[in-house]
């Protein structure tokens, strides 16, 4: 995974820290360009996955737009050089001030998630003397076959407007004089590796799009959200997701009118594999039924295993012929501060370096100072190699 020269550089740095492979990020973006953008698709990066300034600048330079879910994310996007017409603003609970932020910049689209939100946005836009561009987020009731905490397209989830509300939507739209309905928006979940839910999504969109057309509503764009997953088990075998397969599925199954744009909001699949959390072994403790490898990174640096029961690959950056089984755990005073249980690794000693892989998405951005731990440093491949 990492060459000896890089590992030697790691030995000189205070752990834990985040390390980003910028060459991998650029190669991933080139792949998206080839199979997505060059085919006419519009790609927004879901900034909630990672708002690191260096990464955002590279993503901006690759021609992607941005998908935000808060007012501060809109501000971060503007700071990073994204144009307002590239910014989509989703989120089930936008505050009035966040809405005003979007109105101030005249962003590409407010992705509205309830009928009441449409009314509030209309009122605030009228107060500002503006017309807001809107995409209505609809909940297609599709099981994404992923963790229940990151499933967002079922009727039991808080996101979006269910299709049974469409007659009411069509009734109130003419009254919302300060809104421009530009599109419809969907997002069914995250870390989706099975393509079948995406095929089902296309079928639902085809039906819903026709309902809008029957009402005389011409939609400028269809926003299909994101959710495409990465290979956490074998990141070296699949460092770049199969974007060719992903985009071809939509080109084969989605009905699109002439001049109608198709937008995606990809996050994890863009940055997930380029980030690694580097940590040091503090202690090795033999338990009754297992060995504990206690490292200096914890759930404060990467909460995904504790929150989602996610399994990240752990690579030992030192060499050893013999192997043992370990529970790899952090230093936080919570039993949930466990990265992996009962995994076979080269025999560990105090001071060994380990890499927790595929940590580029929902890692650094979800870190906390629980236990009054300080924010860790970040390093990039072009600084160390």
C-alpha positions in Angstrom: 0.0 0.0 0.0 2.7 2.5 1.0 6.4 2.5 0.0 9.2 2.3 2.6 10.2 5.9 2.0 6.7 7.2 2.8 6.6 5.0 6.0 9.9 6.4 7.1 8.4 9.9 6.7 5.4 8.8 8.8 7.8 7.8 11.6 8.9 11.4 12.0 5.4 12.7 12.4 3.2 12.9 15.5 0.4 10.3 15.3 -2.5 10.0 14.8 -2.9 12.0 11.5 -4.8 11.9 8.3 -2.9 11.2 5.1 -4.4 11.9 1.6 -3.1 10.4 -1.6 -3.8 13.3 -4.1 -2.7 11.3 -7.1 -5.4 8.8 -6.4 -7.9 11.6 -6.0 -7.0 13.1 -9.3 -7.1 9.6 -11.0 -10.6 9.1 -9.5 -11.7 12.5 -10.9 -10.3 11.7 -14.3 -12.4 8.5 -14.3 -15.5 10.5 -13.4 -14.7 12.9 -16.2 -14.4 10.1 -18.7 -17.5 8.1 -17.8 -19.7 10.8 -16.4 -19.0 14.4 -17.3 -18.0 13.6 -20.9 -21.3 11.7 -21.3 -23.2 14.9 -20.4 -23.8 14.3 -16.7 -23.5 17.1 -14.1 -21.6 15.9 -11.0 -21.8 17.7 -7.7 -19.4 16.7 -4.9 -21.2 16.1 -1.6 -19.1 18.3 0.6 -20.5 16.6 3.8 -18.2 13.7 2.9 -15.1 15.9 3.2 -14.7 19.7 3.4 -10.9 19.6 3.5 -9.7 22.8 1.6 -7.0 21.0 -0.5 -9.4 18.3 -1.6 -12.1 20.8 -2.5 -9.7 22.9 -4.7 -8.7 19.8 -6.6 -12.3 18.8 -7.0 -13.2 22.3 -8.2 -10.4 22.3 -10.7 -11.8 19.0 -12.1 -15.0 20.8 -13.1 -17.4 19.4 -10.5 -20.1 21.4 -8.7 -20.9 21.1 -5.0 -23.8 19.6 -3.0 -24.3 21.3 0.4 -26.5 20.4 3.4 -25.9 23.5 5.6 -25.3 27.2 5.3 -21.7 26.9 6.5 -21.1 24.3 3.7 -22.3 26.9 1.2 -19.9 29.4 2.6 -17.1 26.8 2.5 -17.9 26.1 -1.2 -17.7 29.8 -2.1 -14.4 30.1 -0.2 -13.0 27.2 -2.2 -13.9 28.9 -5.5 -17.1 27.1 -6.5 -19.5 29.3 -8.4 -23.0 29.8 -7.0 -24.6 28.3 -10.1 -22.7 25.0 -9.2 -24.2 24.8 -5.7 -27.2 22.6 -4.8 -28.5 22.9 -1.3 -30.2 19.9 0.3 -31.1 19.2 3.9 -34.3 18.3 5.7 -34.0 21.0 8.3 -32.8 24.2 6.7 -32.9 27.2 9.1 -34.1 30.6 7.9 -30.6 32.0 8.1 -29.3 29.1 6.0 -32.0 29.7 3.4 -31.0 33.4 3.4 -27.4 32.3 2.7 -28.5 30.4 -0.3 -30.6 33.3 -1.5 -27.7 35.7 -1.0 -25.6 33.8 -3.5 -28.4 32.9 -5.9 -27.4 29.2 -5.9 -28.3 26.7 -8.5 -31.0 24.9 -6.6 -32.7 24.6 -3.2 -33.6 20.9 -2.9 -36.8 21.2 -0.8 -37.9 18.3 1.3 -41.4 19.2 2.4 -44.4 21.3 1.3 -44.0 23.5 4.3 -40.3 24.2 3.4 -41.5 25.3 -0.1 -43.9 27.8 1.6 -41.2 29.1 3.9 -38.6 29.4 1.1 -41.2 31.3 -1.0 -41.8 33.7 1.9 -38.1 34.4 2.5 -37.4 34.7 -1.2 -40.2 37.3 -1.5 -38.8 39.2 1.4 -35.4 39.3 -0.3 -37.0 40.4 -3.6 -35.7 37.2 -5.3 -37.0 34.1 -7.1 -35.4 30.9 -5.8 -34.6 28.0 -8.0 -36.1 24.8 -6.6 -35.9 21.1 -7.0 -38.4 19.1 -5.1 -36.9 16.1 -3.2 -39.2 13.1 -3.5 -39.0 9.9 -1.4 -39.4 6.9 -3.8 -39.6 4.3 -1.0 -36.7 2.2 -2.3 -34.7 -0.1 0.0 -31.0 0.8 -0.6 -29.6 -2.4 1.0 -27.2 -0.5 3.2 -26.9 0.3 6.9 -30.2 1.5 8.4 -28.6 4.8 9.5 -27.7 5.8 5.9 -30.9 4.6 4.2 -32.7 7.7 3.2 -35.2 6.7 0.5 -37.9 4.8 2.5 -41.2 6.3 3.6 -40.1 5.6 7.2 -37.2 8.0 6.7 -37.4 11.7 7.4 -36.2 12.8 4.0 -38.2 14.0 1.0 -41.9 14.3 0.0 -43.7 11.0 -0.6 -45.4 10.6 -4.0 -48.9 10.7 -2.5 -48.3 14.4 -1.8 -47.9 15.2 -5.5 -51.5 16.3 -6.0 -51.2 18.8 -3.1 -47.8 19.9 -4.5 -49.3 20.6 -7.9 -52.1 22.5 -6.3 -49.9 24.9 -4.3 -47.2 25.5 -6.9 -49.0 28.3 -8.8 -49.3 30.2 -5.5 -45.6 30.2 -4.9 -44.7 33.2 -7.0 -41.1 33.6 -5.7 -40.1 30.1 -6.6 -38.9 28.6 -9.9 -39.4 24.9 -10.0 -36.4 23.6 -12.0 -36.2 19.9 -11.2 -36.9 16.9 -9.0 -34.4 15.4 -6.6 -33.8 11.9 -5.1 -31.3 10.3 -2.8 -31.9 6.8 -1.5 -29.0 6.2 0.7 -25.2 5.8 1.0 -22.6 3.1 0.5 -24.7 1.3 -2.0 -22.8 -1.5 -3.8 -25.7 -3.4 -5.2 -26.8 -1.7 -8.5 -30.4 -3.0 -8.3 -31.7 -0.1 -6.0 -30.4 2.4 -8.6 -32.2 0.5 -11.4 -35.4 0.6 -9.3 -34.8 4.3 -8.8 -34.8 4.9 -12.5 -38.1 3.1 -12.9 -39.7 5.3 -10.2 -38.2 8.5 -11.7 -39.6 7.6 -15.1 -43.1 7.4 -13.6 -42.8 10.5 -11.5 -41.4 12.6 -14.4 -44.4 11.7 -16.5 -46.7 12.9 -13.7 -45.0 16.3 -13.8 -45.3 16.5 -17.6 -49.0 15.6 -17.5 -49.4 18.7 -15.2 -47.6 20.8 -17.9 -44.5 21.2 -15.8 -41.3 21.0 -17.8 -38.4 19.9 -15.6 -35.0 21.3 -16.5 -33.1 18.7 -14.5 -33.3 15.4 -12.7 -31.1 15.2 -9.7 -30.5 11.5 -8.8 -28.4 12.1 -5.6 -25.4 9.9 -4.9 -24.8 6.9 -2.6 -22.4 4.9 -4.8 -20.2 2.9 -2.5 -16.5 1.9 -2.2 -14.7 -1.3 -1.5 -13.7 -1.1 2.2 -12.6 -4.8 2.3 -10.0 -4.6 -0.5 -9.1 -0.9 -1.2 -6.0 -1.8 -3.2 -7.9 -4.1 -5.5 -10.5 -1.4 -6.2 -9.0 2.0 -5.5 -11.4 3.6 -8.0 -15.1 2.5 -8.0 -16.5 1.2 -11.3 -17.9 4.5 -12.5 -18.3 3.1 -16.0 -20.9 0.5 -14.8 -22.5 3.1 -12.5 -23.2 5.7 -15.2 -24.1 3.2 -17.8 -26.9 1.9 -15.6 -28.6 5.3 -15.7 -28.0 5.8 -19.4 -29.7 2.5 -20.0 -32.6 2.8 -17.6 -33.5 6.5 -17.2 -35.8 8.3 -19.6 -34.6 11.8 -20.2 -36.3 14.5 -22.3 -34.5 16.5 -24.9 -32.3 19.2 -23.2 -33.1 17.8 -19.8 -30.0 17.7 -17.5 -29.1 14.8 -15.2 -27.3 15.6 -12.0 -25.5 13.4 -9.4 -24.3 14.2 -5.9 -21.3 11.9 -5.3 -19.3 12.0 -2.1 -17.8 8.9 -0.7 -17.0 7.4 -4.1 -14.8 10.4 -4.9 -12.7 10.8 -1.8 -13.2 7.6 0.3 -10.2 5.7 -0.9 -7.7 8.6 -1.0 -7.7 9.1 2.8 -6.0 7.0 5.4 -5.8 7.5 9.2 -2.2 6.7 10.4 -1.9 5.6 14.0 0.7 4.2 16.4 0.4 1.2 18.6 0.5 2.3 22.3 0.2 -1.0 24.0 -0.4 -4.7 23.2 -2.4 -6.4 25.9 -3.1 -10.1 26.2 -6.7 -10.8 27.3 -8.5 -13.9 28.2 -9.8 -14.7 24.8 -8.1 -12.2 22.6 -5.1 -9.8 22.2 -5.8 -6.1 22.3 -3.8 -3.7 20.0 -4.4 -0.3 21.6 -3.6 2.5 19.2 -3.5 6.3 19.6 -6.3 7.0 17.1 -9.9 6.6 18.4 -13.5 7.2 17.6 -12.7 10.9 18.0 -10.8 10.7 14.7 -12.9 8.1 12.9 -16.4 7.5 14.3 -17.7 5.3 11.5 -16.9 1.9 13.2 -18.6 3.0 16.4 -21.6 4.7 14.7 -22.2 2.4 11.8 -20.4 -0.8 12.8 -18.3 -0.1 9.7 -15.2 -2.3 9.0 -12.2 -0.5 7.7 -9.1 -2.5 6.6 -6.2 -2.1 9.0 -2.7 -2.4 7.4 0.4 -2.8 9.5 3.1 -0.6 8.0 6.0 -2.6 9.6 7.1 -6.1 8.5 6.7 -9.3 10.6 6.5 -12.9 9.4 4.5 -14.2 12.3 0.8 -13.3 12.7 -1.7 -13.1 15.5 -5.3 -12.2 16.0 -6.2 -8.8 17.6 -9.0 -6.5 18.6 -7.8 -3.2 17.3 -9.1 -0.6 19.7 -8.6 3.1 20.5 -7.9 5.0 23.7 -11.3 6.6 24.3 -13.2 5.7 27.4 -16.0 3.9 25.5 -16.3 0.2 24.7 -17.6 1.3 21.3 -14.1 2.7 20.5 -13.2 -0.4 18.6 -11.9 -0.4 15.0 -11.8 -4.1 14.3 -12.4 -7.3 16.3 -10.6 -10.6 15.9 -8.5 -9.8 12.8 -5.3 -11.5 11.8 -2.4 -9.1 11.5 1.4 -9.3 11.6 2.5 -9.5 15.2 2.4 -6.1 16.7 4.7 -4.3 19.1 4.6 -0.9 20.9 5.5 1.8 18.4 4.4 0.0 15.3 2.5 2.1 12.7 -0.8 1.1 11.3 -3.0 2.6 8.5 -6.8 2.6 8.8 -7.8 2.5 5.2 -10.6 4.1 3.2 -11.0 7.0 5.6 -11.3 9.8 3.2 -15.0 10.1 3.5 -16.9 10.8 6.8 -13.6 10.6 8.7 -11.9 13.9 9.3 -15.2 15.8 8.9 -16.9 13.8 11.7 -14.0 14.1 14.2 -14.7 15.5 17.7 -12.8 16.7 20.8 -14.5 14.2 23.1 -12.2 13.5 26.1 -10.8 17.0 25.2 -8.7 15.4 22.5 -7.1 17.8 20.0 -7.8 17.9 16.3 -5.1 15.8 14.5 -2.9 17.1 11.7 -3.4 16.4 8.0 -0.7 15.6 5.5 -0.7 15.2 1.7 1.2 13.0 -0.7 2.8 15.9 -2.5 4.2 17.2 0.8 5.8 13.9 1.9 7.0 12.3 -1.4 
